[in-house]
Amino acid sequence: MNRPISIDRLSLNTGPMSAGDARRLAELVGLALGRMEPPKTDTGTVSVTVPPQEGRSVELVADAVTRAIEAALRVQGAR
C-alpha cells in the first residue's frame, strides 16, 4: 500500500489574478495533488515554472500547474 502524499508547503505566485481566483487555484491544485500517486521516495523541495496562462480558466491553470508538479516529482523521484 502506498503512503499518502505529504505537502508541507505549497506556494503559488499567480501574477495578475484576483484573490478569489488565487484561492480557488490553490484549492484545485491541492485537491489534484491529493489524488495523485505519491512518489516512491521523498523528493524534497520541488519548484516549477508554468508558462503564462492569460485568458485561461482557473480550472485550466490548475491543471497546468498540477501537471508541472507531477512531472517534477517524477523527475526528482527517479534520481
Residue pairs with C-beta under 8 A, 6 or more apart in sequence:
2 37
2 38
3 38
4 38
5 33
5 34
5 36
5 38
5 39
6 38
7 30
7 33
10 26
10 29
10 30
10 33
12 22
12 25
12 26
12 29
12 65
14 21
14 22
14 25
15 52
16 54
17 25
17 58
21 58
24 58
24 62
25 58
25 61
25 62
25 65
28 58
28 59
28 62
28 66
29 62
29 65
29 66
29 69
32 62
32 63
32 66
33 66
33 69
33 70
36 66
36 70
39 73
39 74
39 76
39 77
40 77
41 77
43 73
43 76
43 77
44 76
46 69
46 72
46 73
46 76
47 72
48 65
48 68
48 69
48 71
48 72
49 68
50 61
50 64
50 65
50 68
51 64
53 60
53 61
53 64
56 64
